């Protein structure tokens, strides 16, 4: 299990409102692109996500996910003409 928490997301959400929701959706889509069909990604609430790795090859999958840093891709996201960069813990 991996817990992903966005850094300083409250500031983004308070400042940009609806764009914060779109940013969460874009982050979730990026994370989904990194995981296998047998894994589960859920949003706990706010800016927290949990990835549950299941099935065969869990250790290898965990290694790939963490090495590629795809759970929190450092590349900026474009939301309604604004660029957002989000780091995670």
N, CA and C of each residue as an Amber inpcrd file, in Angstrom:
protein
   267
   0.8450000  -1.1660000   0.0000000   0.0000000   0.0000000   0.0000000
   0.8960000   1.2370000   0.0000000   0.5070000   2.2290000  -0.7860000
   1.2500000   3.4810000  -0.8920000   0.2810000   4.6330000  -0.6480000
   0.6390000   5.5200000   0.2590000  -0.1540000   6.7250000   0.5250000
   0.5250000   7.8950000  -0.1700000  -0.2320000   8.6220000  -0.9730000
   0.2990000   9.7790000  -1.6950000  -0.4670000  11.0130000  -1.2340000
   0.2730000  12.0010000  -0.7520000  -0.3160000  13.2410000  -0.2570000
   0.3340000  14.4080000  -0.9900000  -0.4620000  15.2440000  -1.6200000
   0.0660000  16.3960000  -2.3500000   0.5100000  17.4690000  -1.3750000
   1.6660000  18.0530000  -1.6630000   2.1950000  19.1190000  -0.8160000
   1.5320000  20.4490000  -1.1550000   1.1110000  21.1600000  -0.1540000
   0.5730000  22.5280000  -0.2940000  -0.6590000  22.6230000  -1.1860000
  -1.4030000  21.5370000  -1.3190000  -2.5770000  21.5670000  -2.2020000
  -3.6590000  22.4990000  -1.6720000  -3.7860000  22.6250000  -0.3600000
  -4.8120000  23.4970000   0.2110000  -4.6720000  24.9170000  -0.3190000
  -3.4420000  25.3920000  -0.4440000  -3.2020000  26.7350000  -0.9780000
  -3.7000000  26.8450000  -2.4200000  -3.4230000  25.8300000  -3.2290000
  -3.8910000  25.8320000  -4.6190000  -5.4200000  25.8420000  -4.6530000
  -6.0270000  24.9770000  -3.8610000  -7.4850000  24.8730000  -3.8490000
  -8.1360000  26.1540000  -3.3440000  -7.5890000  26.7460000  -2.3000000
  -8.1360000  27.9950000  -1.7600000  -7.9810000  29.1480000  -2.7450000
  -6.8850000  29.1500000  -3.4900000  -6.6040000  30.2500000  -4.4170000
  -7.3680000  30.1070000  -5.7320000  -7.4520000  28.8750000  -6.2550000
  -7.9990000  28.6790000  -7.5900000  -9.3410000  27.9570000  -7.6350000
  -9.8590000  27.5460000  -6.5100000 -11.1860000  26.9380000  -6.4420000
 -11.3660000  25.7550000  -7.3600000 -12.2500000  25.8840000  -8.3390000
 -12.6070000  24.7940000  -9.2530000 -11.3970000  24.2250000  -9.9770000
 -10.4110000  25.0510000 -10.2690000  -9.1990000  24.5500000 -10.9270000
  -8.4880000  23.5310000 -10.0440000  -8.6210000  23.6640000  -8.7300000
  -8.0480000  22.6780000  -7.8170000  -8.6720000  21.3170000  -8.0190000
  -9.9800000  21.2730000  -8.2390000 -10.6590000  20.0080000  -8.5060000
 -10.1620000  19.3950000  -9.8140000 -10.0000000  20.2240000 -10.8240000
  -9.5040000  19.7330000 -12.1130000  -8.0660000  19.2370000 -11.9790000
  -7.2910000  19.8920000 -11.1380000  -5.9170000  19.4630000 -10.9060000
  -5.8950000  18.0840000 -10.2470000  -6.7650000  17.8570000  -9.2750000
  -6.8580000  16.5350000  -8.6500000  -7.2180000  15.4590000  -9.6650000
  -8.1390000  15.7720000 -10.5660000  -8.5290000  14.8130000 -11.6010000
  -7.3550000  14.5200000 -12.5310000  -6.6230000  15.5400000 -12.9020000
  -5.4670000  15.3470000 -13.7870000  -4.3850000  14.5250000 -13.0890000
  -4.1700000  14.7800000 -11.8050000  -3.1970000  13.9900000 -11.0420000
  -3.6270000  12.5280000 -10.9780000  -4.9080000  12.2970000 -10.7200000
  -5.4230000  10.9260000 -10.6440000  -5.2460000  10.2110000 -11.9820000
  -5.5010000  10.9060000 -13.0800000  -5.3330000  10.2970000 -14.4050000
  -3.8830000   9.9080000 -14.6600000  -2.9520000  10.7630000 -14.2370000
  -1.5350000  10.4270000 -14.3860000  -1.1830000   9.1950000 -13.5600000
  -1.6870000   9.1480000 -12.3380000  -1.3910000   8.0030000 -11.4760000
  -1.9770000   6.7190000 -12.0540000  -3.2020000   6.8010000 -12.5730000
  -3.8420000   5.6210000 -13.1540000  -3.0510000   5.0760000 -14.3330000
  -2.3980000   5.9540000 -15.0640000  -1.6090000   5.5260000 -16.2150000
  -0.3690000   4.7400000 -15.7830000   0.0020000   4.8110000 -14.5150000
   1.2090000   4.1550000 -14.0030000   0.9610000   2.8000000 -13.3760000
  -0.2730000   2.4790000 -13.0860000  -0.5420000   1.2620000 -12.3230000
  -1.1030000   0.1590000 -13.2220000  -1.0550000  -1.0450000 -12.6950000
  -1.5420000  -2.2070000 -13.4350000  -3.0560000  -2.3440000 -13.2630000
  -3.6630000  -3.1460000 -14.1130000  -5.1080000  -3.3790000 -14.0280000
  -5.4990000  -4.0540000 -12.7200000  -4.5790000  -4.7830000 -12.1150000
  -4.8910000  -5.4950000 -10.8660000  -4.7670000  -4.6070000  -9.6320000
  -4.2310000  -3.4080000  -9.7880000  -4.0320000  -2.4940000  -8.6620000
  -5.2520000  -1.5940000  -8.4860000  -5.3440000  -0.9980000  -7.3190000
  -6.4770000  -0.1120000  -7.0230000  -5.9430000   1.2430000  -6.5660000
  -6.4460000   2.2950000  -7.1760000  -6.1080000   3.6580000  -6.7780000
  -7.3890000   4.3330000  -6.3150000  -7.3660000   4.8900000  -5.1060000
  -8.5410000   5.5780000  -4.5760000  -8.1280000   6.9170000  -3.9870000
  -9.0580000   7.8240000  -4.0030000  -8.8550000   9.1090000  -3.3370000
  -9.4980000   8.9970000  -1.9630000  -8.6940000   9.2260000  -0.9270000
  -9.2110000   9.1640000   0.4410000 -10.0560000  10.3860000   0.7600000
  -9.6400000  11.5030000   0.2570000 -10.3110000  12.7650000   0.5220000
  -9.2880000  13.8690000   0.3840000  -9.7580000  15.0600000   0.1260000
  -8.8240000  16.1630000  -0.0540000  -7.8360000  15.8390000  -1.1480000
  -6.5670000  15.8590000  -0.7980000  -5.5070000  15.6020000  -1.7770000
  -4.7540000  14.3130000  -1.4770000  -5.3870000  13.3910000  -0.7710000
  -4.7440000  12.1290000  -0.4170000  -5.2690000  10.9850000  -1.2830000
  -4.3280000  10.2080000  -1.8110000  -4.6390000   9.0390000  -2.6100000
  -3.9700000   7.8220000  -1.9930000  -4.5640000   6.6550000  -2.1940000
  -3.9590000   5.3990000  -1.7670000  -3.8910000   4.4740000  -2.9630000
  -2.7250000   3.8550000  -3.1340000  -2.5320000   2.8500000  -4.1600000
  -2.3550000   1.5150000  -3.4640000  -3.2000000   0.5650000  -3.8110000
  -3.1040000  -0.7880000  -3.2780000  -2.6440000  -1.7030000  -4.4010000
  -1.4370000  -2.2360000  -4.2490000  -0.8670000  -3.1390000  -5.2380000
  -1.2470000  -4.5660000  -4.8650000  -1.8630000  -5.2700000  -5.7970000
  -2.3090000  -6.6330000  -5.5290000  -1.9010000  -7.5520000  -6.6750000
  -2.0620000  -8.8280000  -6.4430000  -1.7850000  -9.7960000  -7.4950000
  -0.3260000 -10.1990000  -7.5310000   0.0520000 -10.7810000  -8.6380000
   1.4170000 -11.2770000  -8.8080000   2.3910000 -10.1350000  -9.0510000
   3.6120000 -10.3260000  -8.5830000   4.6730000  -9.3600000  -8.8640000
   4.5380000  -8.0470000  -8.1290000   4.0170000  -8.0770000  -6.9120000
   3.8040000  -6.8380000  -6.1590000   5.1270000  -6.1150000  -5.9030000
   6.1670000  -6.8430000  -5.5250000   7.4560000  -6.2090000  -5.2450000
   8.0130000  -5.5210000  -6.4880000   7.9120000  -6.1850000  -7.6180000
   8.3890000  -5.5900000  -8.8670000   7.5490000  -4.3660000  -9.2420000
   6.2470000  -4.4660000  -9.0750000   5.3610000  -3.3380000  -9.3830000
   5.6770000  -2.1460000  -8.4880000   5.9100000  -2.4020000  -7.1980000
   6.2390000  -1.3140000  -6.2740000   7.5350000  -0.6360000  -6.6950000
   8.5100000  -1.4190000  -7.0790000   9.7800000  -0.8770000  -7.5240000
   9.6010000   0.0050000  -8.7590000   8.8270000  -0.4610000  -9.7190000
   8.5930000   0.3160000 -10.9380000   7.8580000   1.6090000 -10.6430000
   6.8400000   1.5430000  -9.8030000   6.0510000   2.7320000  -9.4810000
   6.9130000   3.7770000  -8.7840000   7.7240000   3.3530000  -7.8210000
   8.5220000   4.3260000  -7.0770000   9.7080000   4.8300000  -7.8880000
  10.3080000   3.9910000  -8.6950000  11.4510000   4.4290000  -9.4970000
  11.0390000   5.4050000 -10.5830000   9.8840000   5.1900000 -11.1570000
   9.4300000   6.0880000 -12.2350000   8.8150000   7.3700000 -11.6940000
   8.6090000   7.4490000 -10.3980000   8.0130000   8.6110000  -9.7570000
   6.6870000   9.0020000 -10.4180000   5.9790000   8.0290000 -10.9510000
   4.7560000   8.3520000 -11.6740000   3.5790000   8.6280000 -10.7450000
   3.6810000   8.2720000  -9.4720000   2.5730000   8.5870000  -8.5790000
   2.4750000  10.0840000  -8.3400000   3.5620000  10.7620000  -8.4640000
   3.5290000  12.2280000  -8.3940000   4.5070000  12.7520000  -9.4310000
   4.0540000  12.7910000 -10.6460000   4.8530000  13.2300000 -11.7790000
   5.2330000  14.7000000 -11.5880000   6.5170000  15.0230000 -11.6330000
   6.9370000  16.4080000 -11.3880000   6.6530000  17.3780000 -12.5410000
   6.2440000  16.8540000 -13.7010000   5.9660000  17.7500000 -14.8260000
   4.7290000  18.6030000 -14.5320000   4.7670000  19.8740000 -14.9090000
   3.6040000  20.7470000 -14.6720000   2.3720000  20.2750000 -15.4240000
   1.2160000  20.5670000 -14.8700000  -0.0700000  20.2740000 -15.4990000
  -0.7060000  21.5810000 -15.9500000  -1.3460000  21.5610000 -17.1160000
  -2.0440000  22.7360000 -17.6460000  -3.5320000  22.6020000 -17.3230000
  -4.0630000  23.5640000 -16.6000000  -5.4840000  23.6000000 -16.2630000
  -6.0150000  24.9820000 -16.6190000  -6.9040000  25.0260000 -17.6020000
  -7.5330000  26.2740000 -18.0510000  -6.5180000  27.4000000 -18.2420000
  -5.4440000  27.1020000 -18.9780000  -4.4510000  28.1080000 -19.3100000
  -3.4570000  28.4250000 -18.2070000  -3.5620000  27.7650000 -17.0750000
  -2.6100000  27.9830000 -15.9720000  -1.7580000  26.7280000 -15.8250000
  -0.5120000  26.9500000 -15.4110000   0.4050000  25.8410000 -15.1970000
   0.5460000  25.5880000 -13.7000000   0.3650000  24.3170000 -13.3010000
   0.4620000  23.9340000 -11.9090000   1.5280000  22.8460000 -11.7450000
   2.3860000  23.0200000 -10.7760000   3.3720000  22.0070000 -10.4190000
   3.0360000  21.5470000  -9.0090000   2.9450000  20.2350000  -8.8290000
   2.5780000  19.6850000  -7.5270000   3.6200000  18.6640000  -7.1150000
   4.0960000  18.7940000  -5.8960000   4.9900000  17.7850000  -5.3410000
   4.2060000  16.9550000  -4.3420000   4.7060000  15.7770000  -4.0400000
   3.9920000  14.8570000  -3.1630000   4.9140000  14.2340000  -2.1290000
   4.2780000  13.7330000  -1.1120000   4.9900000  12.9720000  -0.0860000
   4.3510000  11.6070000  -0.0040000
